[in-house]
Amino acid sequence: MTYRDIIDNVPSFPIVRKKGTDFRICLFKVLDFYEKKLNELDNNIEIKNEVRKLSAGIKKTINAYYEGNQCKAYKILSSTLNETDLGLNEDAVIPDNSNLYRIRIKDSNYPVSRDEIFHIPFNLRELVATQRYSVPGLPSLYIANSIYVAWEELGRPSGNLIQAARFRNNRDLFLLDLTSDGYYRKRNLISDGSISEFNMKIWPLIAACSVKVPNRDVAFKPEYIIPQLLLPWVIKNEFDGIKYSSTHINQSKNNHIGKLYNIVLPVRTFKQNYGYCKELLDIFEVSNVMPMQLNQFSIDNSNEVVGHSELNEIELIKGKRVRYSETMFGKVENQLKSLPVKKIPAAKN
């Protein structure tokens, strides 16, 4: 048995929890099954021990949270992660001058300003709701490597409601890589047909962050326990943020070709009462915002593609895969790439 055999036999991402089933039972069963399959290997004792420690720490963290002790839960998770080698792999670094995108939902032909598409300002922090990687009250900047991924993450809003902007980072971004594409795309395969040891070791953490929410209308979503506790740990460590796959895109069912990921960057300044995080403002330059509904009047129908895209083809209709550059998402990105980017000035208190 190889690592690939194990990945092919354990649940695929996102992990689906059916309504009425307990989150803790669902996740613990998945972690136990993964550990059992890994133990069937005859070698790599070190990887098995790492996985066992990581899985046990995740379980203890969730149990502490269920006891109402969030402080204890964070300490357990922090200690577990500090004892696990979560160093930067090749895909965890986003090189400078990358094209990244953010969208907002607004029913208007008039574009919002560039600063309005940045993170929720500190003076409106009460609007920061609970999300998978969002702690209530703590603003974070969410961006994606394509407008398509951002669209899926927001639940496929009508194209008439989408306003988009391009972000360009002026330095490398160092991220905790929790993406799951490699487990489907086989990008990380090595010569003997097995997946990398790093991916095998971090699998339990990705699993704990990749359980799909069965009911988005409920107040408490246990699927967010581990992802939300990760944010303060990331802030205290070497990472700028987290790179993750959307639970709204099932790679085992879709036939996309290319990389699909989101990035969350928590704010780094905590004494501000107004405006936007100065450290994040220093990292990015942003284009003007473009309402997608205006593109039917202004879009350039030439076949020239500006720059490089990490997403080559997508399959929105089963059995019909098309070039991403030919979709409305790709065309809008092409338009945004032709627009200049510039710094958003820091607000004065």
C-alpha positions in Angstrom: 0.0 0.0 0.0 1.2 3.5 -0.9 0.2 7.0 0.4 -1.9 7.3 -2.8 -3.8 4.1 -2.0 -4.6 5.6 1.4 -5.8 8.9 0.0 -7.9 7.1 -2.6 -9.7 5.2 0.2 -10.4 7.9 2.8 -13.2 10.4 2.5 -12.6 13.1 -0.1 -12.8 16.8 0.6 -15.0 18.6 1.5 -16.1 16.1 4.1 -19.9 16.0 4.1 -21.8 15.8 7.4 -25.4 15.0 7.0 -28.1 16.9 8.8 -28.9 15.4 12.1 -25.5 13.7 12.6 -23.1 15.0 15.3 -20.1 16.9 14.1 -17.8 15.5 16.7 -18.7 11.9 15.9 -18.4 12.6 12.2 -15.0 14.2 12.3 -13.5 11.8 14.9 -14.7 8.8 12.8 -12.9 10.3 9.7 -9.7 10.9 11.7 -9.7 7.4 13.2 -10.2 5.8 9.8 -7.4 7.8 8.3 -5.1 6.8 11.1 -6.1 3.2 10.8 -5.3 3.2 7.1 -2.0 4.9 7.7 -1.0 2.3 10.3 -1.4 -0.4 7.6 1.9 0.8 6.1 5.0 -1.1 7.1 7.2 1.9 7.4 7.4 5.6 8.1 6.9 5.4 11.9 7.7 9.1 12.2 4.8 10.1 9.9 2.5 7.8 11.8 3.5 9.4 15.2 3.1 12.9 13.8 -0.4 12.1 12.5 -1.4 10.5 15.8 -0.3 13.5 17.8 -2.0 15.9 15.4 -5.3 14.0 15.4 -5.2 13.6 19.2 -4.6 17.3 19.6 -7.5 18.2 17.3 -9.9 15.9 19.2 -8.8 17.4 22.6 -9.2 20.9 21.2 -12.8 20.2 20.1 -13.6 18.4 23.4 -12.4 21.4 25.3 -14.4 23.8 23.1 -17.5 21.7 23.7 -16.9 22.1 27.4 -17.2 25.9 27.0 -13.5 26.4 27.6 -12.2 28.3 24.5 -9.0 29.4 26.2 -8.1 25.8 27.0 -9.1 24.7 23.4 -6.7 27.3 21.9 -3.8 26.3 24.2 -4.2 22.6 23.2 -4.3 23.4 19.5 -1.4 25.9 19.7 0.7 23.3 21.6 -0.2 20.6 19.1 0.7 22.8 16.1 3.9 24.0 17.6 5.0 20.3 18.0 4.1 19.5 14.4 6.3 20.4 11.5 4.0 22.7 9.5 6.8 24.5 7.7 6.4 26.2 4.4 6.1 23.9 1.4 6.5 25.1 -2.2 2.8 25.9 -2.8 2.5 27.9 0.5 4.4 30.9 -0.8 2.5 33.3 -3.1 5.2 35.1 -5.0 5.2 38.9 -5.3 3.3 40.5 -8.1 0.7 37.8 -8.2 -2.8 38.6 -9.5 -5.4 38.0 -6.7 -9.1 38.9 -6.7 -11.8 40.0 -4.3 -15.5 40.5 -5.0 -18.4 42.3 -3.3 -22.1 41.9 -3.7 -23.8 45.2 -4.6 -26.8 45.8 -6.8 -25.5 48.9 -8.6 -24.0 49.9 -12.0 -21.8 52.3 -10.0 -18.6 50.8 -8.7 -17.7 50.9 -5.1 -14.5 52.6 -4.2 -11.2 50.7 -3.9 -11.1 51.0 -0.1 -14.7 49.7 0.2 -13.5 46.4 -1.4 -10.8 46.0 1.2 -11.4 44.3 4.6 -14.2 45.6 6.8 -12.8 48.7 8.5 -12.1 48.7 12.2 -14.8 51.3 12.9 -17.4 48.7 11.5 -15.9 45.6 13.2 -19.3 44.7 14.6 -20.2 43.7 11.1 -17.5 40.9 11.1 -19.7 37.8 11.4 -18.6 34.3 12.2 -17.3 32.5 9.1 -15.0 29.5 8.6 -11.8 31.5 9.0 -13.4 34.6 10.5 -13.5 35.4 14.2 -16.4 37.7 15.1 -15.1 41.2 15.5 -11.7 40.6 13.9 -11.4 42.0 10.4 -9.6 39.9 7.8 -8.9 40.3 4.2 -10.2 37.5 1.9 -8.9 37.2 -1.6 -8.8 34.4 -4.1 -6.7 33.4 -7.1 -9.7 33.7 -9.4 -13.0 35.4 -9.5 -14.6 32.0 -10.0 -13.4 30.8 -6.6 -14.5 33.9 -4.9 -17.9 33.5 -6.6 -18.3 30.0 -5.3 -17.2 31.0 -1.8 -20.1 33.5 -1.7 -22.6 31.0 -2.8 -22.8 31.8 -6.5 -24.5 35.2 -6.4 -26.0 36.6 -9.5 -23.5 38.1 -11.9 -25.5 41.4 -11.9 -24.6 41.8 -8.2 -20.9 41.2 -8.4 -18.2 43.9 -8.2 -14.6 42.8 -8.6 -11.1 44.2 -8.1 -7.6 42.9 -8.7 -5.1 42.8 -5.9 -1.3 42.7 -6.4 1.1 41.9 -3.6 4.4 43.7 -3.5 6.2 41.0 -1.5 5.9 37.2 -1.1 3.0 36.0 1.0 3.9 33.1 3.5 0.9 31.0 4.1 -0.2 28.0 6.0 -1.2 25.7 3.1 -4.5 23.9 3.9 -5.5 23.4 0.2 -6.8 20.0 -0.9 -6.3 20.2 -4.6 -3.2 18.1 -4.5 -5.2 15.1 -3.1 -7.3 15.1 -6.4 -5.1 16.7 -9.0 -2.0 14.5 -8.2 0.1 17.6 -8.5 2.2 16.5 -5.6 2.9 12.9 -6.8 6.4 11.8 -6.7 8.1 9.2 -8.9 6.9 6.1 -6.9 3.3 7.1 -7.2 2.8 8.2 -3.6 1.8 11.6 -2.3 4.2 13.7 -0.4 4.9 13.1 3.3 4.0 16.7 4.1 0.5 16.2 2.7 0.1 13.0 4.6 1.1 14.6 7.8 -1.1 17.6 7.5 -4.2 15.7 6.3 -5.9 15.6 9.7 -5.7 19.4 10.0 -7.1 19.9 6.5 -9.9 17.4 7.3 -10.8 19.3 10.5 -11.1 22.5 8.5 -12.9 21.0 5.5 -16.2 19.7 6.9 -19.1 21.2 5.0 -21.7 23.0 7.0 -25.1 21.2 6.5 -27.2 24.2 7.7 -25.8 27.7 7.2 -28.7 29.3 9.0 -27.8 28.0 12.5 -26.0 30.2 15.0 -23.3 27.7 16.1 -21.3 25.9 13.4 -18.9 23.4 15.0 -17.2 23.1 11.6 -15.6 26.5 12.3 -14.0 25.6 15.6 -10.5 24.6 14.3 -10.4 27.1 11.5 -11.2 30.0 13.8 -8.8 28.9 16.4 -6.1 28.8 13.7 -6.2 32.5 13.1 -4.7 33.7 16.4 -2.0 31.0 16.1 -1.2 32.2 12.6 -0.9 35.8 13.8 1.6 34.7 16.4 3.7 32.6 14.0 5.6 33.0 10.8 2.6 33.0 8.5 0.9 35.9 6.9 -2.4 34.0 6.6 -4.0 30.8 5.5 -4.4 29.3 2.0 -7.4 27.0 1.8 -9.8 25.3 -0.6 -13.4 26.2 -0.7 -15.9 23.7 0.7 -18.3 24.9 -2.0 -16.1 23.3 -4.7 -16.1 19.5 -4.7 -13.0 18.5 -6.7 -14.1 14.8 -6.7 -17.2 15.8 -8.7 -15.9 18.7 -10.8 -13.5 18.4 -13.6 -11.6 21.7 -13.3 -8.0 22.0 -14.5 -5.8 24.4 -12.5 -5.4 25.7 -9.0 -8.4 26.9 -6.9 -7.8 28.5 -3.6 -8.8 31.3 -1.2 -6.5 33.3 1.1 -7.4 34.8 4.4 -5.1 37.4 5.9 -6.0 38.5 9.4 -5.2 42.2 10.4 -1.9 42.8 12.1 -2.7 46.1 13.8 -4.9 46.0 16.8 -4.9 49.5 18.3 -6.6 51.1 15.3 -10.2 52.2 15.8 -10.8 53.4 12.3 -9.9 52.5 8.8 -7.9 49.6 7.5 -4.9 47.6 8.7 -1.8 49.6 7.8 0.3 46.4 7.4 -2.1 44.9 4.9 -2.4 48.2 3.1 1.4 48.2 2.7 1.4 44.8 1.1 -1.2 45.4 -1.7 -1.9 47.6 -4.6 -5.5 47.5 -5.8 -7.2 48.2 -9.1 -10.4 50.2 -9.6 -13.5 48.1 -8.9 -15.4 46.8 -11.9 -19.2 45.8 -11.7 -19.5 42.6 -13.8 -22.9 43.7 -15.2 -21.2 46.6 -17.0 -19.0 44.2 -18.9 -21.7 43.3 -21.3 -21.3 46.9 -22.6 -17.6 47.5 -22.2 -15.8 44.1 -22.4 -13.1 43.7 -24.9 -14.0 40.7 -27.1 -10.5 40.2 -28.5 -8.8 36.9 -27.8 -5.7 38.4 -26.3 -5.3 37.2 -22.7 -3.3 39.5 -20.5 -1.0 37.8 -18.1 -1.1 34.3 -16.7 -3.9 32.5 -15.0 -3.6 29.6 -12.6 -7.0 28.3 -13.6 -7.0 26.7 -17.1 -10.4 25.1 -17.5 -13.6 24.8 -15.5 -16.7 22.6 -15.7 -19.8 24.5 -14.6 -22.1 22.3 -16.6 -21.5 18.6 -16.1 -19.6 17.1 -19.0 -18.9 20.5 -20.6 -15.5 21.8 -19.7 -14.5 25.2 -21.2 -11.4 27.4 -21.2 -11.5 29.7 -18.2 -10.4 32.6 -20.3 -13.6 32.2 -22.3 -15.9 32.5 -19.3 -17.3 35.7 -18.0 -15.0 35.3 -14.9 -11.9 35.0 -17.1 -12.9 37.9 -19.3 -13.5 40.2 -16.3 -10.1 39.1 -14.9 -8.6 40.0 -18.3 -10.1 43.4 -18.1 -8.9 43.9 -14.5 -5.4 42.9 -15.6 -5.4 45.8 -18.0 -6.2 48.3 -15.2 -3.5 49.9 -13.2 -3.1 49.1 -9.5 -2.2 51.5 -6.8 -2.0 51.7 -3.0 -5.0 52.5 -0.9 -4.0 55.4 1.4 -4.2 54.8 5.1 -7.0 56.6 6.8 -6.3 59.3 9.4 -7.9 58.8 12.8 
